[in-house]
Every structure is written in C-alpha cells, then in structure tokens.
C-alpha cells in the first residue's frame, strides 16, 4: 500500500520547492504549481482547505477532470528537468496558439508573442549599438537578447502603457492589484473580508519591492557593461550568469501573481468578497530563499505571522459558488497569455 505523500510546509525554503504556477483551465486544478525534483517525475502542488496537497498527474486524470488544454500543457511541461516560470509561460503560450484554450486566448497569445518579438528587436539593436555589430553578433548577443526580452532595456519600460516585456508587465499589474485591493480593504462590509484583503495586500507589498529591486539591478548591470563599438565586448562567462540570475529572481518573485491579479480585476466589485478565500489559498508565498534579495517593507508583518493570520481568517470567509469559479477560471487564459 503506497504511503501518503507528506504535505509541504506552508512556507517553503526554496522557489524550486514552491514550484511554478501553471495556468490550467480545469476548476479543480486552480492554483496548481508544478515542481520536479529530478530524477523523480514531476508533481503538482494543489491548494486546499487543509493546506497544500502533493498530487501525481495520474490522480489528477482520475479525479480532477483536466481539460484537453491542460493535458496538452502537461505534456509540454512535465518533462522539463528544471521548470521555471519562463518555461511554463512559453509552453502555455504555445498551447494557446494552437487553439486549445479558445479563440480569445489564442489571440492574446499571438499578441503577446508579437510584443516579445518587438522587445527582442529593441534589445538586439541596443546591444549592437553598444558593442558593435561584429562583437554583438557573437556568443554574447543571443543569450542576452533571450534574457532581456523578458525584462526590456531600461526603466522606460515601466512608463509604457502597458509595458511590453513580461517582467515589467508583472510589476505594473501587481502595483495595480495593490491599489485595488487596498481600496477594497477600506470599504468591505464584513470584518473577515477586510482582514482577508489586508493579508493579500501585505503579501503583495512584500513581494513587489523585491521584484522591482531585482529588475532595477538587472538594468543597472546592463548599463554598467563597457559601452562603445571601439571597446572589446565583455565575455559571455563574465556577464551572462549575473544577468540570468537577476532576471530569474524577478520571474520567480512575480510567479503566480498575474493570475491572481487577473482574477481580481475581472471580477465584478460586488463579487470580490467571495473570491478572497480562493485567492488566499493560492497566495504565492515567498520562500526563505528570497529573504536576502531586498529589504522587506518595515510596515508589513513577517511572512510566518501573515500565514498564521491567513489560516485564522479562512474559515470565516464565504465560499465561491462552483459555477462562478468555473466561469472566471476559464476566462483567465485570455487575460494572462
């Protein structure tokens, strides 16, 4: 008889332990995260009333009714040796391009791909200008374009409306979520709803400055590279690991928030109170790994305190009607390509 899989801790030590958010469309897979501890098979972490549950894909097939979209997505992500948010996003866009999530999601994925290609062109031109066509065309150009296509080339990316690169998009969306849920926390009629909104707001506020700092550090590292075509371009081994690490940190910090933000933004204001229980169960909890990445805002409670508050408030929140959750969740693939 197989032994039950132990539940993971409420606050993981590493982002790899927390796993990557996966945009499945089946309501019973809402909030799923994928992790793989190679050479073991990939597994899913699913939020629930008693905490996060570790579930094998075969069990999902038997009990959680994955859609055709979800099966296609799983086929692409489950074999990744080291899943990352960027790899999951690319696979999800590919499945959406093929039409498995419907026409609105297909159109959104195509638009997102065009935007990323436009960012790539800007990045490539900036690198060629900085290092010269011949130098930039070597081993440095391709990897740097791949890294900066997710981040853009400078702080002006955040001033665009909306930004076109994935990481600035995530930061701007999280800023909007903070503003919206802060207003809700002030006006919600019930005490449980106000407390729940404040918990979600604190979690977002502790995540946002870290992601912003990692993005700013990435842009600063690029700006510090020796400029001018007359100078020798830096060697890939000298700069690429640092740039890739900073971009990866920002991606991990933001992972999971775009889906929550889209769920919140797309809901009717009168219905947001019933979304809070689902949202709190899916909060992207920051692992301890991120503690040294940037200073935590002093006005917010530590994560462990925040999680205890979440566990205390969840039983007092109303449950979302199943039909409402299904309708909301099916539409999210078009909102977060």
KEBAFI-522325 format. One record per residue (C-alpha): residue in one letter; chain; y, z, x. Coordinates in nm, 4 decimals, decimal comma, padded with zeros to 6 digits, always signed. Layout:
! KEBAFI-522325
+---------+--------+----------+----------+----------+
| residuo | cadena |        Y |        Z |        X |
+---------+--------+----------+----------+----------+
|       A |      A |        Y |        Z |        X |
...
+---------+--------+----------+----------+----------+
! end
This chain:
! KEBAFI-522325
+---------+--------+----------+----------+----------+
| residuo | cadena |        Y |        Z |        X |
+---------+--------+----------+----------+----------+
|       X |      A | +00,0000 | +00,0000 | +00,0000 |
|       X |      A | +00,3348 | -00,1036 | +00,1549 |
|       X |      A | +00,5737 | +00,1740 | +00,2485 |
|       X |      A | +00,9112 | +00,1773 | +00,0675 |
|       X |      A | +01,1967 | +00,0419 | +00,2748 |
|       X |      A | +01,4470 | +00,3198 | +00,3532 |
|       X |      A | +01,7970 | +00,2771 | +00,2186 |
|       X |      A | +02,0577 | +00,2005 | +00,4840 |
|       X |      A | +02,3300 | +00,4601 | +00,5476 |
|       X |      A | +02,6430 | +00,4475 | +00,3331 |
|       X |      A | +02,8431 | +00,3738 | +00,6450 |
|       X |      A | +02,6574 | +00,1588 | +00,8987 |
|       X |      A | +02,7100 | +00,1788 | +01,2710 |
|       X |      A | +02,7346 | -00,1977 | +01,3329 |
|       X |      A | +02,8528 | -00,5034 | +01,1447 |
|       X |      A | +02,5147 | -00,6667 | +01,2067 |
|       X |      A | +02,3595 | -00,3688 | +01,0283 |
|       X |      A | +02,6005 | -00,4095 | +00,7346 |
|       X |      A | +02,5124 | -00,7784 | +00,7076 |
|       X |      A | +02,7120 | -01,0796 | +00,5888 |
|       X |      A | +02,8379 | -01,1228 | +00,2339 |
|       X |      A | +02,6529 | -01,4068 | +00,0599 |
|       X |      A | +02,8138 | -01,5892 | -00,2381 |
|       X |      A | +02,5097 | -01,6148 | -00,4632 |
|       X |      A | +02,5704 | -01,7150 | -00,8246 |
|       X |      A | +02,2948 | -01,5129 | -00,9959 |
|       X |      A | +02,4470 | -01,1976 | -01,1507 |
|       X |      A | +02,1538 | -00,9842 | -01,0292 |
|       X |      A | +02,2395 | -01,0847 | -00,6711 |
|       X |      A | +02,6062 | -00,9845 | -00,6978 |
|       X |      A | +02,7366 | -00,8200 | -00,3843 |
|       X |      A | +02,4375 | -00,9288 | -00,1750 |
|       X |      A | +02,4554 | -00,9111 | +00,2017 |
|       X |      A | +02,2174 | -01,0789 | +00,4425 |
|       X |      A | +02,1063 | -00,9291 | +00,7692 |
|       X |      A | +01,8430 | -01,0288 | +01,0176 |
|       X |      A | +01,7082 | -00,8145 | +01,2944 |
|       X |      A | +01,5275 | -01,0801 | +01,4935 |
|       X |      A | +01,2372 | -01,1454 | +01,5171 |
|       X |      A | +01,1962 | -00,9865 | +01,1723 |
|       X |      A | +01,2572 | -01,2042 | +00,8631 |
|       X |      A | +01,5986 | -01,1992 | +00,7007 |
|       X |      A | +01,6507 | -00,9436 | +00,4252 |
|       X |      A | +01,9086 | -00,8759 | +00,1583 |
|       X |      A | +02,1124 | -00,5615 | +00,1025 |
|       X |      A | +02,1977 | -00,5177 | -00,2647 |
|       X |      A | +02,4359 | -00,2575 | -00,4094 |
|       X |      A | +02,3059 | -00,0349 | -00,6859 |
|       X |      A | +02,3691 | +00,2952 | -00,8658 |
|       X |      A | +02,1708 | +00,4928 | -00,6078 |
|       X |      A | +02,3188 | +00,3168 | -00,3066 |
|       X |      A | +02,2342 | +00,0028 | -00,1159 |
|       X |      A | +01,8795 | -00,1294 | -00,1536 |
|       X |      A | +01,6965 | -00,3431 | +00,1036 |
|       X |      A | +01,5160 | -00,6290 | -00,0738 |
|       X |      A | +01,2979 | -00,9108 | +00,0553 |
|       X |      A | +01,3615 | -01,2622 | -00,0767 |
|       X |      A | +01,0189 | -01,2779 | -00,2429 |
|       X |      A | +01,1140 | -00,9745 | -00,4507 |
|       X |      A | +01,4415 | -01,1465 | -00,5463 |
|       X |      A | +01,2464 | -01,4517 | -00,6638 |
|       X |      A | +01,0272 | -01,2302 | -00,8794 |
|       X |      A | +01,2901 | -01,0014 | -01,0315 |
|       X |      A | +01,6474 | -01,1241 | -00,9778 |
|       X |      A | +01,6446 | -01,4827 | -01,1076 |
|       X |      A | +01,8191 | -01,6668 | -00,8229 |
|       X |      A | +01,9749 | -01,9945 | -00,9313 |
|       X |      A | +01,8994 | -02,3310 | -00,7745 |
|       X |      A | +02,2243 | -02,2895 | -00,5820 |
|       X |      A | +02,1024 | -01,9548 | -00,4484 |
|       X |      A | +01,7676 | -02,0976 | -00,3399 |
|       X |      A | +01,9375 | -02,3825 | -00,1571 |
|       X |      A | +02,1748 | -02,1396 | +00,0124 |
|       X |      A | +01,8935 | -01,9053 | +00,1151 |
|       X |      A | +01,7026 | -02,1944 | +00,2705 |
|       X |      A | +02,0010 | -02,2591 | +00,4972 |
|       X |      A | +02,0952 | -01,9040 | +00,5947 |
|       X |      A | +01,7658 | -01,7185 | +00,6155 |
|       X |      A | +01,6601 | -01,8885 | +00,9399 |
|       X |      A | +01,9817 | -01,8147 | +01,1279 |
|       X |      A | +01,8927 | -01,5969 | +01,4239 |
|       X |      A | +02,2267 | -01,4147 | +01,4219 |
|       X |      A | +02,4008 | -01,4582 | +01,0870 |
|       X |      A | +02,7806 | -01,4396 | +01,0930 |
|       X |      A | +03,0436 | -01,4735 | +00,8185 |
|       X |      A | +03,1495 | -01,8125 | +00,9579 |
|       X |      A | +02,7924 | -01,9468 | +00,9495 |
|       X |      A | +02,7405 | -01,8193 | +00,5944 |
|       X |      A | +03,0669 | -01,9787 | +00,4824 |
|       X |      A | +02,9720 | -02,3131 | +00,6344 |
|       X |      A | +02,6305 | -02,3070 | +00,4649 |
|       X |      A | +02,7825 | -02,2093 | +00,1311 |
|       X |      A | +03,0305 | -02,4968 | +00,1517 |
|       X |      A | +02,7506 | -02,7387 | +00,2300 |
|       X |      A | +02,5562 | -02,6278 | -00,0787 |
|       X |      A | +02,8716 | -02,6533 | -00,2886 |
|       X |      A | +02,9449 | -03,0058 | -00,1546 |
|       X |      A | +02,6037 | -03,1102 | -00,2837 |
|       X |      A | +02,6981 | -03,0002 | -00,6342 |
|       X |      A | +02,4644 | -02,7036 | -00,6770 |
|       X |      A | +02,7468 | -02,4740 | -00,7914 |
|       X |      A | +02,9064 | -02,7194 | -01,0328 |
|       X |      A | +03,1926 | -02,9646 | -01,0101 |
|       X |      A | +03,4794 | -02,7135 | -00,9714 |
|       X |      A | +03,3049 | -02,5509 | -00,6737 |
|       X |      A | +03,2246 | -02,8931 | -00,5294 |
|       X |      A | +03,5899 | -02,9970 | -00,5495 |
|       X |      A | +03,7038 | -02,6661 | -00,3980 |
|       X |      A | +03,4600 | -02,7018 | -00,1076 |
|       X |      A | +03,5798 | -03,0546 | -00,0348 |
|       X |      A | +03,9421 | -02,9380 | -00,0392 |
|       X |      A | +03,8580 | -02,6507 | +00,1950 |
|       X |      A | +03,6826 | -02,8891 | +00,4318 |
|       X |      A | +03,9837 | -03,1226 | +00,4411 |
|       X |      A | +04,2107 | -02,8279 | +00,5143 |
|       X |      A | +03,9884 | -02,7146 | +00,8001 |
|       X |      A | +03,9824 | -03,0658 | +00,9436 |
|       X |      A | +04,3623 | -03,0727 | +00,9288 |
|       X |      A | +04,3779 | -02,7414 | +01,1168 |
|       X |      A | +04,1368 | -02,8830 | +01,3758 |
|       X |      A | +04,3697 | -03,1782 | +01,4313 |
|       X |      A | +04,6699 | -02,9492 | +01,4815 |
|       X |      A | +04,4743 | -02,7296 | +01,7227 |
|       X |      A | +04,3472 | -03,0298 | +01,9191 |
|       X |      A | +04,6986 | -03,1711 | +01,9523 |
|       X |      A | +04,8369 | -02,8334 | +02,0641 |
|       X |      A | +04,5678 | -02,7946 | +02,3303 |
|       X |      A | +04,6190 | -03,1474 | +02,4576 |
|       X |      A | +04,9921 | -03,0795 | +02,4851 |
|       X |      A | +04,9334 | -02,7515 | +02,6670 |
|       X |      A | +04,6711 | -02,8629 | +02,9177 |
|       X |      A | +04,6991 | -03,2401 | +02,9264 |
|       X |      A | +04,4692 | -03,4899 | +02,7620 |
|       X |      A | +04,2281 | -03,5131 | +03,0525 |
|       X |      A | +04,1940 | -03,1389 | +03,1087 |
|       X |      A | +04,1707 | -03,0550 | +02,7399 |
|       X |      A | +03,9039 | -03,3165 | +02,6827 |
|       X |      A | +03,6566 | -03,1261 | +02,8993 |
|       X |      A | +03,4368 | -02,8302 | +02,8192 |
|       X |      A | +03,7336 | -02,6231 | +02,7027 |
|       X |      A | +03,8539 | -02,8341 | +02,4131 |
|       X |      A | +03,5581 | -02,8415 | +02,1769 |
|       X |      A | +03,4819 | -02,4674 | +02,1715 |
|       X |      A | +03,8500 | -02,3721 | +02,1463 |
|       X |      A | +03,9022 | -02,6098 | +01,8552 |
|       X |      A | +03,5995 | -02,4580 | +01,6794 |
|       X |      A | +03,7334 | -02,1055 | +01,7311 |
|       X |      A | +04,0936 | -02,1745 | +01,6351 |
|       X |      A | +04,0034 | -02,3931 | +01,3355 |
|       X |      A | +03,9299 | -02,0626 | +01,1603 |
|       X |      A | +04,2493 | -01,8975 | +01,2828 |
|       X |      A | +04,5234 | -02,1585 | +01,3187 |
|       X |      A | +04,7532 | -02,1758 | +01,6169 |
|       X |      A | +05,0184 | -01,9107 | +01,5557 |
|       X |      A | +05,1933 | -01,6681 | +01,3251 |
|       X |      A | +05,3476 | -01,9521 | +01,1246 |
|       X |      A | +05,0035 | -01,9917 | +00,9647 |
|       X |      A | +05,0736 | -01,6770 | +00,7618 |
|       X |      A | +05,4040 | -01,8225 | +00,6422 |
|       X |      A | +05,2375 | -02,1279 | +00,4906 |
|       X |      A | +05,1865 | -02,1217 | +00,1146 |
|       X |      A | +04,8931 | -02,0946 | +00,1102 |
|       X |      A | +04,7584 | -02,0812 | +00,4671 |
|       X |      A | +04,5036 | -02,3471 | +00,5522 |
|       X |      A | +04,2897 | -02,1667 | +00,8123 |
|       X |      A | +04,0182 | -01,9300 | +00,6905 |
|       X |      A | +04,1240 | -01,6085 | +00,8662 |
|       X |      A | +04,4956 | -01,6270 | +00,7684 |
|       X |      A | +04,3816 | -01,7150 | +00,4146 |
|       X |      A | +04,1719 | -01,3992 | +00,4064 |
|       X |      A | +04,4570 | -01,1826 | +00,5321 |
|       X |      A | +04,7066 | -01,3192 | +00,2794 |
|       X |      A | +04,4525 | -01,2777 | -00,0020 |
|       X |      A | +04,3863 | -00,9177 | +00,0999 |
|       X |      A | +04,7592 | -00,8469 | +00,1062 |
|       X |      A | +04,7855 | -00,9829 | -00,2487 |
|       X |      A | +04,4876 | -00,7713 | -00,3578 |
|       X |      A | +04,6530 | -00,4581 | -00,2172 |
|       X |      A | +04,9742 | -00,5272 | -00,4075 |
|       X |      A | +04,7914 | -00,5984 | -00,7335 |
|       X |      A | +04,5552 | -00,3038 | -00,7296 |
|       X |      A | +04,8351 | -00,0683 | -00,6208 |
|       X |      A | +05,0263 | -00,1664 | -00,9333 |
|       X |      A | +04,7135 | -00,1124 | -01,1446 |
|       X |      A | +04,6572 | +00,2315 | -00,9907 |
|       X |      A | +05,0033 | +00,3333 | -01,1076 |
|       X |      A | +04,9607 | +00,2132 | -01,4649 |
|       X |      A | +04,5904 | +00,2529 | -01,5529 |
|       X |      A | +04,5455 | +00,4675 | -01,8653 |
|       X |      A | +04,2365 | +00,6615 | -01,7520 |
|       X |      A | +04,2105 | +00,9065 | -01,4638 |
|       X |      A | +03,8769 | +00,7638 | -01,3455 |
|       X |      A | +04,0216 | +00,4121 | -01,3347 |
|       X |      A | +04,3279 | +00,5312 | -01,1420 |
|       X |      A | +04,1122 | +00,7139 | -00,8878 |
|       X |      A | +03,8789 | +00,4141 | -00,8508 |
|       X |      A | +04,1706 | +00,1791 | -00,7951 |
|       X |      A | +04,3151 | +00,4149 | -00,5346 |
|       X |      A | +03,9815 | +00,4235 | -00,3496 |
|       X |      A | +03,9605 | +00,0425 | -00,3420 |
|       X |      A | +04,3227 | +00,0266 | -00,2291 |
|       X |      A | +04,2620 | +00,2720 | +00,0550 |
|       X |      A | +03,9603 | +00,0727 | +00,1724 |
|       X |      A | +04,1628 | -00,2482 | +00,1735 |
|       X |      A | +04,4553 | -00,0837 | +00,3506 |
|       X |      A | +04,2294 | +00,0483 | +00,6258 |
|       X |      A | +04,0804 | -00,2990 | +00,6752 |
|       X |      A | +04,3935 | -00,5127 | +00,6598 |
|       X |      A | +04,5812 | -00,3892 | +00,9704 |
|       X |      A | +04,2685 | -00,4174 | +01,1847 |
|       X |      A | +04,2121 | -00,7791 | +01,0796 |
|       X |      A | +04,5806 | -00,8576 | +01,1276 |
|       X |      A | +04,5755 | -00,6999 | +01,4741 |
|       X |      A | +04,2688 | -00,8997 | +01,5804 |
|       X |      A | +04,4272 | -01,2236 | +01,4604 |
|       X |      A | +04,7548 | -01,1428 | +01,6373 |
|       X |      A | +04,5608 | -01,0611 | +01,9570 |
|       X |      A | +04,3801 | -01,3950 | +01,9332 |
|       X |      A | +04,7057 | -01,5877 | +01,9028 |
|       X |      A | +04,8549 | -01,3840 | +02,1885 |
|       X |      A | +04,5545 | -01,4629 | +02,4099 |
|       X |      A | +04,6004 | -01,8338 | +02,3429 |
|       X |      A | +04,9742 | -01,8110 | +02,4145 |
|       X |      A | +04,9020 | -01,6426 | +02,7486 |
|       X |      A | +04,6947 | -01,9341 | +02,8767 |
|       X |      A | +04,8680 | -02,1238 | +03,1593 |
|       X |      A | +05,0799 | -02,3954 | +02,9921 |
|       X |      A | +05,1778 | -02,7412 | +03,1023 |
|       X |      A | +04,9732 | -03,0501 | +03,1870 |
|       X |      A | +05,0619 | -03,0125 | +03,5542 |
|       X |      A | +04,8705 | -02,6873 | +03,5814 |
|       X |      A | +04,4974 | -02,6560 | +03,6025 |
|       X |      A | +04,3367 | -02,5828 | +03,2666 |
|       X |      A | +04,1594 | -02,2452 | +03,2505 |
|       X |      A | +03,7847 | -02,2455 | +03,2954 |
|       X |      A | +03,5832 | -02,2027 | +02,9732 |
|       X |      A | +03,3966 | -01,8988 | +03,1074 |
|       X |      A | +03,7306 | -01,7260 | +03,1685 |
|       X |      A | +03,8771 | -01,7574 | +02,8204 |
|       X |      A | +03,6220 | -01,8585 | +02,5581 |
|       X |      A | +03,4297 | -01,5271 | +02,5292 |
|       X |      A | +03,7519 | -01,3324 | +02,4700 |
|       X |      A | +03,8840 | -01,5782 | +02,2105 |
|       X |      A | +03,5498 | -01,5963 | +02,0315 |
|       X |      A | +03,5206 | -01,2156 | +02,0216 |
|       X |      A | +03,8677 | -01,1705 | +01,8703 |
|       X |      A | +03,8058 | -01,4370 | +01,6058 |
|       X |      A | +03,4652 | -01,2887 | +01,5239 |
|       X |      A | +03,6168 | -00,9434 | +01,4819 |
|       X |      A | +03,8693 | -01,0737 | +01,2301 |
|       X |      A | +03,5949 | -01,2601 | +01,0415 |
|       X |      A | +03,3723 | -00,9513 | +01,0211 |
|       X |      A | +03,6590 | -00,7298 | +00,9078 |
|       X |      A | +03,7507 | -00,9629 | +00,6224 |
|       X |      A | +03,3916 | -01,0423 | +00,5220 |
|       X |      A | +03,3325 | -00,9642 | +00,1548 |
|       X |      A | +03,6967 | -00,9124 | +00,0603 |
|       X |      A | +03,7729 | -01,2717 | -00,0538 |
|       X |      A | +03,5061 | -01,2465 | -00,3246 |
|       X |      A | +03,6339 | -00,9090 | -00,4462 |
|       X |      A | +03,9910 | -01,0333 | -00,4424 |
|       X |      A | +03,8998 | -01,3429 | -00,6410 |
|       X |      A | +03,7061 | -01,1347 | -00,8930 |
|       X |      A | +04,0048 | -00,9062 | -00,9394 |
|       X |      A | +04,2671 | -01,1826 | -00,9529 |
|       X |      A | +04,0726 | -01,3928 | -01,2039 |
|       X |      A | +04,0171 | -01,1064 | -01,4491 |
|       X |      A | +04,2374 | -01,0518 | -01,7491 |
|       X |      A | +04,4579 | -00,7470 | -01,6761 |
|       X |      A | +04,3186 | -00,5718 | -01,9831 |
|       X |      A | +03,9640 | -00,6084 | -01,8493 |
|       X |      A | +04,0211 | -00,4877 | -01,4934 |
|       X |      A | +03,9265 | -00,1291 | -01,5686 |
|       X |      A | +03,5669 | -00,2294 | -01,6364 |
|       X |      A | +03,5463 | -00,4257 | -01,3108 |
|       X |      A | +03,6057 | -00,1219 | -01,0950 |
|       X |      A | +03,2515 | +00,0209 | -01,0937 |
|       X |      A | +03,1104 | -00,3114 | -00,9716 |
|       X |      A | +03,3875 | -00,3516 | -00,7178 |
|       X |      A | +03,3463 | -00,0034 | -00,5722 |
|       X |      A | +02,9721 | -00,0563 | -00,5316 |
|       X |      A | +03,0465 | -00,3758 | -00,3346 |
|       X |      A | +03,3254 | -00,2401 | -00,1111 |
|       X |      A | +03,2997 | -00,3853 | +00,2420 |
|       X |      A | +03,2606 | -00,0522 | +00,4209 |
|       X |      A | +03,3866 | -00,0663 | +00,7782 |
|       X |      A | +03,1125 | +00,0210 | +01,0285 |
|       X |      A | +03,1826 | +00,2720 | +01,3030 |
|       X |      A | +03,1856 | -00,0215 | +01,5442 |
|       X |      A | +03,5372 | -00,1089 | +01,4227 |
|       X |      A | +03,6915 | +00,2305 | +01,4989 |
|       X |      A | +03,8350 | +00,1206 | +01,8327 |
|       X |      A | +03,9645 | -00,2169 | +01,7192 |
|       X |      A | +04,3027 | -00,0938 | +01,5891 |
|       X |      A | +04,4623 | +00,2266 | +01,4737 |
|       X |      A | +04,3770 | +00,3444 | +01,1227 |
|       X |      A | +04,6819 | +00,3989 | +00,8982 |
|       X |      A | +04,7554 | +00,7732 | +00,9112 |
|       X |      A | +04,8200 | +00,7996 | +00,5372 |
|       X |      A | +04,4668 | +00,6999 | +00,4399 |
|       X |      A | +04,1604 | +00,9230 | +00,4262 |
|       X |      A | +03,8797 | +00,8639 | +00,6761 |
|       X |      A | +03,6001 | +00,6353 | +00,5619 |
|       X |      A | +03,3447 | +00,9104 | +00,5180 |
|       X |      A | +03,5830 | +01,1003 | +00,2900 |
|       X |      A | +03,6551 | +00,7818 | +00,0985 |
|       X |      A | +03,2855 | +00,7163 | +00,0385 |
|       X |      A | +03,2322 | +01,0679 | -00,0953 |
|       X |      A | +03,5218 | +01,0118 | -00,3354 |
|       X |      A | +03,3654 | +00,6832 | -00,4443 |
|       X |      A | +03,0331 | +00,8497 | -00,5197 |
|       X |      A | +03,2128 | +01,1137 | -00,7264 |
|       X |      A | +03,4151 | +00,8687 | -00,9374 |
|       X |      A | +03,1483 | +00,6037 | -01,0068 |
|       X |      A | +02,9650 | +00,7957 | -01,2849 |
|       X |      A | +03,2877 | +00,8239 | -01,4846 |
|       X |      A | +03,3649 | +00,4513 | -01,4887 |
|       X |      A | +03,2713 | +00,2218 | -01,7806 |
|       X |      A | +03,0006 | -00,0368 | -01,7179 |
|       X |      A | +03,0838 | -00,4051 | -01,7302 |
|       X |      A | +02,9151 | -00,5949 | -02,0173 |
|       X |      A | +02,6423 | -00,8234 | -01,8789 |
|       X |      A | +02,7883 | -01,1378 | -02,0342 |
|       X |      A | +03,1298 | -01,0691 | -01,8879 |
|       X |      A | +02,9883 | -01,0191 | -01,5389 |
|       X |      A | +02,7866 | -01,3405 | -01,5622 |
|       X |      A | +03,0858 | -01,5478 | -01,6684 |
|       X |      A | +03,3049 | -01,4016 | -01,3944 |
|       X |      A | +03,0455 | -01,4374 | -01,1220 |
|       X |      A | +02,9559 | -01,7998 | -01,1978 |
|       X |      A | +03,3220 | -01,8977 | -01,1643 |
|       X |      A | +03,3757 | -01,7359 | -00,8254 |
|       X |      A | +03,2187 | -02,0176 | -00,6225 |
|       X |      A | +03,5131 | -02,2400 | -00,7191 |
|       X |      A | +03,7623 | -01,9679 | -00,6245 |
|       X |      A | +03,6161 | -01,8818 | -00,2814 |
|       X |      A | +03,4937 | -02,2080 | -00,1229 |
+---------+--------+----------+----------+----------+
! end
